[in-house]
Amino acid sequence: ESKEYVVQDGDVIVFRHSG
């Protein structure tokens, strides 16, 4: 599982990728 951190409009969104 890897995590991708994306900053959008001042908010941190975490996308969790399984595999």
CHARMM internal coordinates of N, CA and C (Angstrom, degrees):
IC EDIT
DIST 1 N 1 CA 1.4732
DIST 1 CA 1 C 1.5229
ANGL 1 N 1 CA 1 C 109.54
DIST 1 C 2 N 1.3091
ANGL 1 CA 1 C 2 N 116.10
DIHE 1 N 1 CA 1 C 2 N 126.59
DIST 2 N 2 CA 1.4618
ANGL 1 C 2 N 2 CA 120.59
DIHE 1 CA 1 C 2 N 2 CA 178.03
DIST 2 CA 2 C 1.5165
ANGL 2 N 2 CA 2 C 109.13
DIHE 1 C 2 N 2 CA 2 C -119.59
DIST 2 C 3 N 1.3128
ANGL 2 CA 2 C 3 N 115.42
DIHE 2 N 2 CA 2 C 3 N 152.58
DIST 3 N 3 CA 1.4590
ANGL 2 C 3 N 3 CA 119.64
DIHE 2 CA 2 C 3 N 3 CA -179.32
DIST 3 CA 3 C 1.5114
ANGL 3 N 3 CA 3 C 111.01
DIHE 2 C 3 N 3 CA 3 C -117.30
DIST 3 C 4 N 1.3083
ANGL 3 CA 3 C 4 N 116.06
DIHE 3 N 3 CA 3 C 4 N 137.98
DIST 4 N 4 CA 1.4611
ANGL 3 C 4 N 4 CA 121.33
DIHE 3 CA 3 C 4 N 4 CA 179.74
DIST 4 CA 4 C 1.5208
ANGL 4 N 4 CA 4 C 108.61
DIHE 3 C 4 N 4 CA 4 C -118.00
DIST 4 C 5 N 1.3237
ANGL 4 CA 4 C 5 N 115.65
DIHE 4 N 4 CA 4 C 5 N 121.69
DIST 5 N 5 CA 1.4555
ANGL 4 C 5 N 5 CA 120.02
DIHE 4 CA 4 C 5 N 5 CA -177.82
DIST 5 CA 5 C 1.5219
ANGL 5 N 5 CA 5 C 109.87
DIHE 4 C 5 N 5 CA 5 C -100.77
DIST 5 C 6 N 1.3286
ANGL 5 CA 5 C 6 N 115.41
DIHE 5 N 5 CA 5 C 6 N 125.13
DIST 6 N 6 CA 1.4589
ANGL 5 C 6 N 6 CA 120.16
DIHE 5 CA 5 C 6 N 6 CA -179.69
DIST 6 CA 6 C 1.5247
ANGL 6 N 6 CA 6 C 109.34
DIHE 5 C 6 N 6 CA 6 C -127.06
DIST 6 C 7 N 1.3221
ANGL 6 CA 6 C 7 N 116.23
DIHE 6 N 6 CA 6 C 7 N 128.68
DIST 7 N 7 CA 1.4584
ANGL 6 C 7 N 7 CA 120.10
DIHE 6 CA 6 C 7 N 7 CA 178.43
DIST 7 CA 7 C 1.5208
ANGL 7 N 7 CA 7 C 109.42
DIHE 6 C 7 N 7 CA 7 C -94.76
DIST 7 C 8 N 1.3173
ANGL 7 CA 7 C 8 N 115.63
DIHE 7 N 7 CA 7 C 8 N 119.22
DIST 8 N 8 CA 1.4602
ANGL 7 C 8 N 8 CA 120.08
DIHE 7 CA 7 C 8 N 8 CA -178.57
DIST 8 CA 8 C 1.5226
ANGL 8 N 8 CA 8 C 109.50
DIHE 7 C 8 N 8 CA 8 C -133.67
DIST 8 C 9 N 1.3247
ANGL 8 CA 8 C 9 N 116.19
DIHE 8 N 8 CA 8 C 9 N 121.98
DIST 9 N 9 CA 1.4658
ANGL 8 C 9 N 9 CA 122.89
DIHE 8 CA 8 C 9 N 9 CA 179.42
DIST 9 CA 9 C 1.5235
ANGL 9 N 9 CA 9 C 111.75
DIHE 8 C 9 N 9 CA 9 C 54.68
DIST 9 C 10 N 1.3393
ANGL 9 CA 9 C 10 N 115.75
DIHE 9 N 9 CA 9 C 10 N 36.15
DIST 10 N 10 CA 1.4598
ANGL 9 C 10 N 10 CA 119.84
DIHE 9 CA 9 C 10 N 10 CA 177.09
DIST 10 CA 10 C 1.5159
ANGL 10 N 10 CA 10 C 113.30
DIHE 9 C 10 N 10 CA 10 C 81.73
DIST 10 C 11 N 1.3266
ANGL 10 CA 10 C 11 N 116.64
DIHE 10 N 10 CA 10 C 11 N 0.73
DIST 11 N 11 CA 1.4654
ANGL 10 C 11 N 11 CA 120.10
DIHE 10 CA 10 C 11 N 11 CA 177.95
DIST 11 CA 11 C 1.5265
ANGL 11 N 11 CA 11 C 109.85
DIHE 10 C 11 N 11 CA 11 C -109.83
DIST 11 C 12 N 1.3134
ANGL 11 CA 11 C 12 N 115.89
DIHE 11 N 11 CA 11 C 12 N 143.96
DIST 12 N 12 CA 1.4605
ANGL 11 C 12 N 12 CA 120.02
DIHE 11 CA 11 C 12 N 12 CA 179.54
DIST 12 CA 12 C 1.5189
ANGL 12 N 12 CA 12 C 109.31
DIHE 11 C 12 N 12 CA 12 C -96.41
DIST 12 C 13 N 1.3103
ANGL 12 CA 12 C 13 N 115.09
DIHE 12 N 12 CA 12 C 13 N 118.25
DIST 13 N 13 CA 1.4656
ANGL 12 C 13 N 13 CA 120.76
DIHE 12 CA 12 C 13 N 13 CA 179.98
DIST 13 CA 13 C 1.5162
ANGL 13 N 13 CA 13 C 109.32
DIHE 12 C 13 N 13 CA 13 C -106.68
DIST 13 C 14 N 1.3229
ANGL 13 CA 13 C 14 N 116.59
DIHE 13 N 13 CA 13 C 14 N 129.52
DIST 14 N 14 CA 1.4620
ANGL 13 C 14 N 14 CA 120.88
DIHE 13 CA 13 C 14 N 14 CA -178.55
DIST 14 CA 14 C 1.5168
ANGL 14 N 14 CA 14 C 110.51
DIHE 13 C 14 N 14 CA 14 C -107.14
DIST 14 C 15 N 1.3303
ANGL 14 CA 14 C 15 N 115.01
DIHE 14 N 14 CA 14 C 15 N 120.05
DIST 15 N 15 CA 1.4581
ANGL 14 C 15 N 15 CA 119.94
DIHE 14 CA 14 C 15 N 15 CA 176.63
DIST 15 CA 15 C 1.5210
ANGL 15 N 15 CA 15 C 108.65
DIHE 14 C 15 N 15 CA 15 C -100.54
DIST 15 C 16 N 1.3203
ANGL 15 CA 15 C 16 N 117.11
DIHE 15 N 15 CA 15 C 16 N 121.38
DIST 16 N 16 CA 1.4604
ANGL 15 C 16 N 16 CA 120.49
DIHE 15 CA 15 C 16 N 16 CA -179.85
DIST 16 CA 16 C 1.5170
ANGL 16 N 16 CA 16 C 109.85
DIHE 15 C 16 N 16 CA 16 C -99.51
DIST 16 C 17 N 1.3391
ANGL 16 CA 16 C 17 N 114.71
DIHE 16 N 16 CA 16 C 17 N 120.27
DIST 17 N 17 CA 1.4563
ANGL 16 C 17 N 17 CA 120.17
DIHE 16 CA 16 C 17 N 17 CA -179.81
DIST 17 CA 17 C 1.5251
ANGL 17 N 17 CA 17 C 109.74
DIHE 16 C 17 N 17 CA 17 C -106.48
DIST 17 C 18 N 1.2906
ANGL 17 CA 17 C 18 N 116.45
DIHE 17 N 17 CA 17 C 18 N 122.09
DIST 18 N 18 CA 1.4676
ANGL 17 C 18 N 18 CA 119.94
DIHE 17 CA 17 C 18 N 18 CA 177.27
DIST 18 CA 18 C 1.5230
ANGL 18 N 18 CA 18 C 109.57
DIHE 17 C 18 N 18 CA 18 C -91.88
DIST 18 C 19 N 1.3272
ANGL 18 CA 18 C 19 N 116.28
DIHE 18 N 18 CA 18 C 19 N 147.08
DIST 19 N 19 CA 1.4500
ANGL 18 C 19 N 19 CA 118.58
DIHE 18 CA 18 C 19 N 19 CA -179.53
DIST 19 CA 19 C 1.5071
ANGL 19 N 19 CA 19 C 108.57
DIHE 18 C 19 N 19 CA 19 C 117.67
END
COOR INIT
IC SEED 1 N 1 CA 1 C
IC BUILD
